[in-house]
Amino acid sequence: MNYQEKTVLLKNGNTCLIRRPEESDAEMLLEYLKVTSGETPYMIREPEEVRTSAEEEVEFIRKNREDPRALMLLAFVDGVFAGSCSFGGASERNRMRHRCTVGISLYREFWGMGIGTALLEALLSAAGAAGYEQAELEAVSTNEAAIGLYKKLGFDVTGTLPRAFKYKDGTYADFLFMVKSLV
């Protein structure tokens, strides 16, 4: 999907460039997945589960850029990579083609600066332009900052999946299903 890169002013006065990934970003994105997976209990994987090769990531970026119904966006704060978000179709089945799934993560050092808001606003606008009528995501129930952001942007909690995550220490976390109408 096409996306015209843009620069936004963050609440702390820094500038944030939002753009699509390039193939040359592959290694940076793989390192990002490893680091962010270890920084927080809210990601779906452990750092050691990031096993994608640079070549596989390049192919993923290529396919994402060519897909008219998917988009990945990267955020750079004053030139430093801060995080990413993406959407893709929930299904290619006719009865479900109106729905997209959304994901976002940031390096911890960039939390609370307004980057998540800027990324998601750009992403949700693009999802609507791509013909999606509904955006969906899952949030760990204890991730209060993210849930607050999603609610601020119009997402509603529609359900809970108990014990969705099981951590290494044997504890669990629930998922909240959240949905936003794009029409």
N, C-alpha and C positions, 0 to 999 in steps of 0.2 A: 504494500500500500504506500502511496506517496504521502509525504509529510514535508511541509516547508519548515525548516528549522527556525526557531525563534529564541529571543533572549528576553528573560523576565527579570524584574527587580525583586529581590527577596526582602523579607521584612527587616533583615539586619543591614540592608543597604548593598549587599553583594549582588553580583549579576549571575544569572543561571542560564546557560545555553542548553536548550532542549533540542535534540536531534536524533535521527535514526542511527543505528550502528552501522559501521563500515566493516568489511571483512578484516581490515587491519586491527579491529578492536577485539578480536577473538581471544587472544591470550589475556588481555586485560579483564575481559568478562569472566573467564574461567577463574582467575585469581579472586575476583570480586565474589563469585559464588562460594568459593572456599572460605574467604574471610567472613562474609556476612552470615554464612551458615554456622560459624563458630561464635559470632558476636552476640547472638540472641537465641532464645528458645522458640522463636516464632516462625522459623523457616522449616520447610518440609524435609530437609536433609541434614545429615551430619557432614562436616567438612570432608571427611574421608570418602564420602559417597559421591563426590564430584570426580567422576572418572572420564569425562568427555575429553577427547583429544582436541588439539587446536584445529586439526583438519575437520573434525566433526562439528566444531563450533562455527567454523567458517561456512560450512554447508548449511547449518541451521540459520545463520545470519542471511545467507543468500536466499534461502527458501522463504524466510520471513519477509524480506524486502520485495520478493516477487508475488507474495500472496495478497490479493486485493481485499481480503477479509481478516487480515492480521496486521498488527503493528507492535513494534518494540521501540521504546524511546529511552534515550540516555540523558542524564543530567550532569552538567559540568559546572561547578561553581568556581568562578574566576579561573577557569582552565583546568580544574582538578575534578576528576571523575567522582561523582557522589552517589549515583544510584541509577536504577532503571525501573521501568514499568512496561507492561505489555497487555494486549488483549488478543484473543483468538476465539474462533467459533466454538460454542458449546457442543455442536454437532453439525454434521452436514445433512442430517435428516430434515426433510421439508418441514416437519412440525416443530423443529427446534432451531432452525436457521436464524430465527429472530433474536437468539440469545448469545451473548459472549461472556467469556470468563476473563477476569482481570487479576493481575498480580503486580505487586510493587515491593521493592525493598531498597533500602539506603544503607550506606555505611553508617554505623552508629554515630560517628563524629558529626554527621550532617543532619541528625534528627533535630526537629524543632525549629528549623530555619524557614519553613514554608515550601521546601522543595517538593514534598509529597503532594501538597495542594496543587502546585504548579504542574507537576507531572500528570496527576490524575485529571485535572481540568482539561489539559491538552489531549490526553488519551480518551477521555469520555466524549469529548467533542468529535474526535476522529472516529470513534466507534459509532456514534450516531450518523455521521456522514457516510460510513460504510454500510449503512442500512440496518444496523442492529437496533432493536427496540428495548432491550433489557440487558443490563450489565450485572454480573454476579461475581461474588468472591466468597472466600472462606477466611475467617480471622480467628486466631487463637483467642479464646474468651478472656484471657488475662491481659491481652495486649490493648490496654485502655487507650493509649495514645492513638493507635491505628484505628480502633473502633470509633473514637471521637472524630477523627479525620473523615472516615467513611460516612458517618452520620451527618457531619457538616456538609458534605457534598451530596447528600440526598439518599444515601443507602439506608435501608431498613433491615432490621434483623427479622428473618423469617423462620428460623429454626435453629436447633442445636444438635450437634452430633457428639454425644458423650464419649469420652476417652478416645478421641480421634488420634491423638499422639500418645506414644508411650516412650518416655525418656530412658536413658541408660540407667538412671538411678531407680527405675521402677515406678516413678510417678507418672500421672497422666495429665493431659490437657484436653479440654473440649474445644470444638470448632463452633463458631457461630456462622450460619449461612446468612449472607447479606445480599440484597437485591436493590437495584436502582432502575427506574423506568427512564428510558432515553427519548421517549416521545411525549 
